[in-house]
């Protein structure tokens, strides 16, 4: 059976592949420390689970409107108003089967074949594949570690041309944990408005912030930017609800309508029960988030200290999300057991095979000088994993 060109151009998600390999090793009895998966290790809070059970017993098991129930959309509008001061109507909200689905819908309705989409690197793995699926071309901008892996106005200006349609912005960022300040967003916004570019702002990690940092949505900077922005968010990271698959988009009415229409011919509505649970998440007790962030802070600080104690490794202090993105380039051209390490992918392979520590090579995110380590795992696992990594790095010459 012949596959389409569309199917053949796609690359599997490296993060999922690493996680699957680590789980297979664990299933065979090997003691694996997995720093690969991008999801909280906390359980979904009880009040959210109770809301889902109540929805089942109340018979909320039928189709809902394609873009989500009115109750969920109103809860999302309230969230935007309270958190960012952004005013949206329910008709401007589209709930989907996860933020990845929301992103897919947005890119599909916003770009034409041959358009260019500006993609700052390092980037989350699925952005690139979704751009390709839309027939567009990614214009990758390699951001600098010294700038916190954040695109600057000058870098943005330098790649804009007549084919430029869209900028994808991710703050707090995966894999770097970079958080854009209001001043940085305002400076980028001046370039964006001047060139009339559309923005997709992925804000799924907005609740996971450290060191007193505040999340700012670029859509809140000015009315001009709001009208050019599709904000993507989800309940997955903040409420430990990755498997519930509820993401959402807030967009100008014409874009939201197009996204809902596209969704009506693909998945239809997201799961009715998960929608009810998401209302409880957004409107209920927010204290579980604070407890998670407190724990993440301790893990981040410990893992960062351990990494920086390894000679030759540099690593920015992430302001958000739950990843570290250490630069391991100083180990390239060195050898381990007679084999040369040429890139971060080689080092990730050695770590998994020799120490049973699973990390994601930075090539998955557009930067093969780095590794991504998730600290959404227990402190005991972090200690054990860092002990193994430190011991192995001492054996590389």
C-alpha distance (Angstrom), angle and dihedral (degrees) to the residues before:
residue distance angle dihedral
X1 . . .
X2 3.82 . .
X3 3.80 118.7 .
X4 3.78 122.0 -142.6
X5 3.79 122.5 -106.3
X6 3.79 85.9 -115.3
X7 3.79 92.0 60.3
X8 3.78 93.7 43.2
X9 3.81 94.5 53.9
X10 3.81 93.4 59.6
X11 3.78 124.8 98.2
X12 3.81 120.2 -152.3
X13 3.79 116.8 -110.1
X14 3.83 107.5 -90.3
X15 3.80 91.3 -155.3
X16 3.79 91.3 56.3
X17 3.81 91.1 43.8
X18 3.82 93.0 52.9
X19 3.80 91.0 46.2
X20 3.81 91.8 49.0
X21 3.81 92.1 49.9
X22 3.79 91.6 48.8
X23 3.80 91.5 49.5
X24 3.82 90.9 48.9
X25 3.81 89.7 52.4
X26 3.80 90.6 49.2
X27 3.81 90.5 49.4
X28 3.81 88.9 55.5
X29 3.79 90.9 55.5
X30 3.82 100.1 -97.3
X31 3.80 116.9 139.6
X32 3.81 101.3 -121.8
X33 3.79 126.3 178.0
X34 3.78 106.7 -153.1
X35 3.79 118.9 -154.1
X36 3.79 92.2 160.0
X37 3.80 110.0 85.0
X38 3.79 120.7 91.6
X39 3.78 101.0 -145.8
X40 3.80 136.3 93.5
X41 3.79 115.8 -95.2
X42 3.81 89.6 -147.2
X43 3.78 121.7 100.5
X44 3.79 122.3 -111.7
X45 3.83 108.4 -90.5
X46 3.80 114.9 -97.0
X47 3.80 97.2 -118.7
X48 3.80 89.3 59.1
X49 3.81 92.2 50.0
X50 3.81 90.4 48.9
X51 3.80 90.3 53.4
X52 3.81 90.1 53.7
X53 3.81 92.5 49.6
X54 3.80 90.3 48.1
X55 3.79 89.9 51.3
X56 3.81 90.6 54.0
X57 3.80 93.8 49.7
X58 3.80 91.7 45.6
X59 3.81 90.0 57.0
X60 3.79 97.8 -108.2
X61 3.80 90.0 150.1
X62 3.79 101.6 110.8
X63 3.78 135.1 90.8
X64 3.78 116.0 -67.1
X65 3.80 127.3 -160.8
X66 3.81 108.9 -64.0
X67 3.81 95.4 -111.4
X68 3.80 93.9 44.5
X69 3.77 139.6 -84.4
X70 3.78 118.9 -53.6
X71 3.80 88.6 -119.4
X72 3.80 92.2 57.4
X73 3.79 94.4 43.7
X74 3.80 91.2 49.9
X75 3.81 89.8 49.8
X76 3.81 89.6 51.8
X77 3.81 91.3 49.1
X78 3.80 89.5 50.9
X79 3.81 90.6 49.4
X80 3.82 91.4 53.5
X81 3.80 91.5 47.7
X82 3.80 94.5 49.4
X83 3.81 98.6 39.2
X84 3.81 103.2 36.2
X85 3.79 106.0 10.7
X86 3.81 88.6 -116.9
X87 3.80 119.6 149.6
X88 3.81 115.5 -145.5
X89 3.77 132.1 162.4
X90 3.82 120.3 -135.1
X91 3.82 88.1 -111.1
X92 3.82 87.7 64.3
X93 3.82 93.2 56.6
X94 3.80 125.4 86.2
X95 3.80 118.9 -174.1
X96 3.79 114.7 -158.0
X97 3.80 142.1 173.2
X98 3.81 94.1 -75.9
X99 3.80 134.7 -38.1
X100 3.80 89.8 -78.2
X101 3.79 88.8 61.0
X102 3.82 90.9 47.0
X103 3.79 90.0 52.1
X104 3.79 91.9 48.4
X105 3.80 91.5 51.8
X106 3.80 92.8 47.4
X107 3.79 95.3 49.5
X108 3.79 92.1 45.6
X109 3.80 94.0 54.8
X110 3.81 97.1 39.5
X111 3.80 106.3 50.0
X112 3.79 135.6 59.5
X113 3.78 125.4 -148.1
X114 3.80 107.5 -80.9
X115 3.81 95.7 24.1
X116 3.78 118.8 131.7
X117 3.79 121.9 -125.0
X118 3.79 116.6 -161.3
X119 3.79 109.3 -132.8
X120 3.81 119.4 -176.7
X121 3.80 112.2 -144.9
X122 2.98 132.9 -104.9
X123 3.80 87.2 54.5
X124 3.78 137.2 168.0
X125 3.79 108.7 -88.9
X126 3.81 100.1 -117.5
X127 3.80 96.8 54.8
X128 3.79 92.1 74.5
X129 3.80 94.9 47.4
X130 3.80 92.9 46.9
X131 3.80 91.2 50.9
X132 3.80 89.6 52.9
X133 3.81 91.5 48.4
X134 3.80 89.3 56.5
X135 3.82 90.6 55.1
X136 3.79 91.6 -113.2
X137 3.80 130.2 124.6
X138 3.79 124.9 -118.2
X139 3.80 114.2 -130.3
X140 3.79 98.7 -156.5
X141 3.79 117.9 -154.1
X142 3.80 113.5 -163.7
X143 3.79 106.0 -140.6
X144 3.79 121.2 -154.8
X145 3.79 129.1 -110.5
X146 3.81 89.1 -138.7
X147 3.84 88.4 60.6
X148 3.78 92.6 49.5
X149 3.82 90.2 -102.3
X150 3.82 90.8 -71.8
X151 3.79 123.7 137.9
X152 3.80 113.8 -116.0
X153 3.81 126.3 -143.2
X154 3.82 89.9 -111.2
X155 3.81 91.9 52.2
X156 3.79 90.5 48.0
X157 3.80 93.1 47.9
X158 3.80 92.1 49.4
X159 3.81 95.3 62.0
X160 3.80 100.6 42.1
X161 3.79 115.7 111.5
X162 3.80 139.2 150.7
X163 3.80 91.7 -74.0
X164 3.80 94.7 53.3
X165 3.78 111.1 117.2
X166 3.75 109.3 153.6
X167 3.81 145.9 21.5
X168 3.79 120.6 -154.5
X169 3.79 111.8 -150.7
X170 3.81 123.5 -175.1
X171 3.80 119.9 -167.9
X172 2.97 124.0 -165.6
X173 3.78 83.7 28.1
X174 3.76 136.1 -134.4
X175 3.06 119.1 -122.3
X176 3.81 99.9 11.7
X177 3.80 104.8 39.1
X178 3.82 88.8 -130.2
X179 3.80 115.0 165.3
X180 3.80 120.4 -161.6
X181 3.79 116.2 -140.1
X182 3.78 123.4 -136.9
X183 3.81 90.2 -105.6
X184 3.81 91.9 52.0
X185 3.79 91.8 48.8
X186 3.78 91.7 47.2
X187 3.81 90.7 53.1
X188 3.80 91.5 49.3
X189 3.78 89.2 45.8
X190 3.79 92.1 60.0
X191 3.80 89.8 58.5
X192 3.80 92.3 44.0
X193 3.80 94.9 51.7
X194 3.82 92.8 43.9
X195 3.81 90.8 55.7
X196 3.83 96.0 35.2
X197 3.81 95.3 -124.1
X198 3.79 125.2 167.3
X199 3.81 119.1 -128.0
X200 3.78 132.4 -148.4
X201 3.81 105.6 -162.1
X202 3.81 112.5 -163.9
X203 3.80 106.8 -159.0
X204 3.81 103.2 163.3
X205 3.83 93.0 129.4
X206 3.80 94.9 49.4
X207 3.81 94.2 119.6
X208 3.81 94.8 50.1
X209 3.80 103.2 78.7
X210 3.80 134.5 140.4
X211 3.78 142.5 -158.7
X212 3.80 94.1 28.9
X213 3.79 94.3 -61.0
X214 3.81 118.1 156.6
X215 3.78 125.7 -143.2
X216 3.79 114.9 -124.2
X217 3.79 122.5 -172.3
X218 3.78 113.9 -143.5
X219 3.81 86.8 -137.1
X220 3.80 88.6 66.8
X221 3.82 94.5 57.0
X222 3.80 96.6 80.5
X223 3.82 141.9 -20.6
X224 3.82 89.5 -107.9
X225 3.80 90.9 57.6
X226 3.79 93.7 43.6
X227 3.80 89.9 56.6
X228 3.81 89.7 52.6
X229 3.81 96.8 45.6
X230 3.79 136.7 88.5
X231 3.80 108.0 -165.9
X232 3.80 115.4 -151.6
X233 3.79 121.9 -161.4
X234 3.80 141.2 148.4
X235 3.78 144.1 -169.3
X236 3.81 91.2 -122.0
X237 3.80 104.5 93.4
X238 3.80 102.8 28.5
X239 3.80 95.8 47.0
X240 3.83 100.2 30.4
X241 3.82 89.8 -113.3
X242 3.80 102.4 132.6
X243 3.80 93.7 135.1
X244 3.79 94.5 48.6
X245 3.83 89.8 71.3
X246 3.77 104.4 -145.3
X247 3.78 119.8 146.0
X248 3.77 129.0 154.6
X249 3.76 143.8 -161.7
X250 3.79 132.0 -149.1
X251 3.78 113.9 -158.1
X252 3.78 146.2 147.1
X253 3.81 109.0 -67.4
X254 3.80 96.4 -105.1
X255 3.80 92.1 52.1
X256 3.81 93.7 45.1
X257 3.80 90.0 50.4
X258 3.80 91.7 51.1
X259 3.80 91.8 47.9
X260 3.80 91.3 50.8
X261 3.79 90.9 48.6
X262 3.80 91.4 51.6
X263 3.80 90.6 47.6
X264 3.80 91.0 50.9
X265 3.81 88.4 64.7
X266 3.81 96.7 44.0
X267 3.79 116.4 34.9
X268 3.80 103.4 -12.2
X269 3.82 111.0 -151.6
X270 3.81 125.1 -1.7
X271 3.79 114.9 -110.3
X272 3.79 111.8 -59.1
X273 3.81 94.6 -142.0
X274 3.81 92.9 49.8
X275 3.80 89.1 50.4
X276 3.80 90.4 57.1
X277 3.79 89.8 48.7
X278 3.80 90.0 50.3
X279 3.80 91.6 55.3
X280 3.80 88.0 55.8
X281 3.81 89.6 48.3
X282 3.78 95.1 51.2
X283 3.81 97.3 39.6
X284 3.80 101.3 32.9
X285 3.79 137.8 71.2
X286 3.82 111.3 -30.8
X287 3.81 95.7 -171.7
X288 3.85 93.7 97.9
X289 3.82 87.7 66.6
X290 3.79 91.1 56.2
X291 3.80 91.3 50.6
X292 3.80 91.5 50.2
X293 3.80 92.6 48.7
X294 3.81 91.0 49.7
X295 3.80 89.8 54.5
X296 3.82 92.6 43.9
X297 3.80 89.1 52.3
X298 3.79 92.4 56.6
X299 3.80 91.7 46.6
X300 3.80 93.1 47.2
X301 3.78 92.6 50.5
X302 3.80 93.5 48.4
X303 3.81 96.2 45.1
X304 3.80 92.2 45.0
X305 3.80 91.8 50.7
X306 3.80 91.3 49.7
X307 3.80 93.1 48.4
X308 3.80 93.7 48.4
X309 3.80 89.7 51.2
X310 3.82 89.4 64.1
X311 3.83 109.1 91.8
X312 3.81 113.7 -110.5
X313 3.80 98.0 14.7
X314 3.80 119.9 117.7
X315 3.78 125.0 -173.3
X316 3.79 135.5 174.6
X317 3.79 118.6 -127.8
X318 3.82 104.1 -111.0
X319 3.78 116.9 -131.0
X320 3.78 94.6 -158.9
X321 3.82 148.8 0.0
X322 3.83 117.4 45.6
X323 3.80 106.4 -85.4
X324 3.77 138.9 100.0
X325 3.80 119.3 -152.4
X326 3.81 106.7 -162.9
X327 3.79 121.3 -172.8
X328 3.81 109.7 -127.5
X329 3.81 98.4 173.6
X330 3.80 92.9 120.6
X331 3.81 88.2 71.4
X332 3.80 94.2 57.7
X333 3.83 115.5 113.3
X334 3.78 89.5 22.6
X335 3.78 120.9 114.2
X336 3.76 138.6 -124.3
X337 3.80 118.6 -167.4
X338 3.78 89.0 -16.8
X339 3.81 96.0 -51.9
X340 3.80 121.2 114.4
X341 3.80 118.4 -125.8
X342 3.79 105.4 -140.1
X343 3.80 101.9 168.3
X344 3.79 145.1 1.4
X345 3.80 89.7 -88.2
X346 3.81 89.9 61.3
X347 3.78 90.6 49.5
X348 3.82 92.4 48.5
X349 3.81 89.1 52.7
X350 3.80 91.8 51.2
X351 3.80 91.3 48.3
X352 3.79 92.6 52.8
X353 3.78 97.2 42.3
X354 3.80 98.6 39.8
X355 3.80 104.1 32.2
X356 3.81 102.4 16.7
X357 3.80 92.0 -123.5
X358 3.80 113.8 139.9
X359 3.82 117.4 -147.9
X360 3.80 129.9 157.2
X361 3.83 117.9 -113.7
X362 3.77 113.3 -124.6
X363 3.80 93.4 -123.4
X364 3.80 85.9 81.3
X365 3.80 86.6 65.5
X366 3.79 98.0 38.8
X367 3.81 98.4 -93.5
X368 3.80 118.9 88.5
X369 3.81 93.4 -178.1
X370 3.79 91.1 76.2
X371 3.78 143.9 53.8
X372 3.78 127.2 -142.1
X373 3.79 116.8 -134.3
X374 3.78 120.0 -175.6
X375 3.79 117.5 -148.2
X376 3.81 92.2 -165.8
X377 3.81 85.9 112.0
X378 3.80 133.1 88.8
X379 3.79 120.8 -73.5
X380 3.81 89.2 -119.6
X381 3.81 90.0 58.1
X382 3.79 91.2 45.7
X383 3.80 91.6 53.2
X384 3.79 92.4 47.6
X385 3.80 93.3 45.0
X386 3.79 93.7 48.4
X387 3.81 90.7 48.6
X388 3.80 89.5 54.4
X389 3.82 93.8 45.6
X390 3.81 92.8 48.4
X391 3.79 92.2 49.9
X392 3.79 92.7 49.5
X393 3.81 95.1 47.0
X394 3.80 89.1 56.1
X395 3.81 88.1 60.8
X396 3.81 95.5 55.4
X397 3.83 112.9 96.3
